[in-house]
């Protein structure tokens, strides 16, 4: 039984070979939202980390409020674009998918919230909590990018080239977002 589960993982990065186009599209939606949330959280944490003294409760509150705001904006965007494209409200199934896209994106914050939460309770230093959160988010982006590139079927050196371009884009995004703060 466990062999079957290992071959048929139920997550967005390990779709079964026979996944339908709709399943692939929905997994892509969820992954895309997680990547947006990761970049948003990374920019927020990096900006706050660069401002001298840190106050971990403020960092935690800012991170949660900002990410929830981004997710609600994404949900509103999905609803409006659906109505424009289809000239109707989404069905219950479509709305569930939209809500799942937003809610599942919160998963990328587990480690960062634990790290900053530990700092809130003085288990670790504020700067350490933020640094651990930043590193966790960077690792998350790197893993997702590596999974994406490995699925392209490109040769090893081409995969590396594409991965480097993705990393460069990621660095540019974080740099531009940090400039605002």
Beta strands, then each sheet from edge to edge (+ up, - down):
end
